[in-house]
Amino acid sequence: MTSAATIDEVFKNEIRISDTTANPGALGLLAFGLTTIILNLHNAGLFGMGSAVFAMGIFYGGIAQVIAGIMEWKKNNTFGMTAFISYGFFWIVLVFMMLMPALGWTGALDKVSLICYLALWGLFSLVMFVITLRLSKALQVVFGLLVLLFALLVTGNALGSEMILHIAGIEGVLCGLSAMYTGLGEVMNEVYKDKIVNLG
């Protein structure tokens, strides 16, 4: 029978393994932010829909965010995992919704389908925003602006209003910049080992 002293020795010699892998949140936020800016510069009327939006949507906003989400899973961060994997596939699906008709795989994307798609993601983003009320103020700003962006996109597409869609583009650029601020702030604070950027 094992004595109490022997059990104490076992626990004293126990090896504790800590997670020293990098914070994937910065990558996820930057992938989301930069891709959001590119798409919304198009919505604001600066350039047409093309390879810049499609490539960013598939690779950086899409694949990079999914990778960040998988890394958040390893960090035991349910919010980060859910957000990055969800929005990563949001971008990939959005690109393919536009490309599939051009490739002859499906019929043209109709307005009602696009509005329903954007509205559903707006609802998802609204619930995620409510969850951020327990997190940092920087994330609250990102998700608050994202909810407003989806509302403007749904309204603009439903009414067929170019003006509202241009306003959505400007607001979307601000949303993307807020995500960039948060992501780069996390990197800067970690590198400088100080609270250089206030994320709330």
C-alpha positions, 0 to 999 in steps of 0.5 A: 500500500502506498504511504501518504509520504510517497504520494506527496513525493509523486505530486512534488515531482509532477511536471506541469506543461504550460502552453507557450505557443503564440497568441493567434488572436492577432493573426485572426483579427488582422486577417479579418480587418485587412480583408474587410477593408479591401471589400469595403473599399470596393463597396465605397466605389473605389474599384470594381469587384475583382481578383484583389477581393477574391484572393484576399477573401480566399487566402487571408480572410479565409484560410488564415482566419481558419488557421487562427481559429484552430490555434485558438481551439488549442488555446482553449479559447471558445470565443476566438475559435468560433469567431475566426473559423466562422468568419474565415469560412464566411469569406470563402463562402462569399467568394464562391457565391460570386465565382460559382455562377461565373464558372457555370456551377450554379445560376446567378446569385439573386438579391434575396439570397444575398440579403438572407445570407448577410442578414443571417451573418448580421444576427450571428455578429449581434450575438457575438457582440453581446458576448464581447460585453464580457471581453475587451472594449476594443473587441466591442468596437470591432463587433459593434461596427460589424453589426452596423455594417451588416445592417447597412449592407442588408438595407442597401441591397434590399432597397437597391440604394447605391448611396447606402452601400457606399456608406456601408463601404466607408463604415466597413473600412472603419470596422476593418481598421478597428480590427487592425488596431486591436490585432496590431495592439496585441502584437505591440503589447506582447513585443514591448511587454507593456501596455503600449496600446490600450485595448480596454 
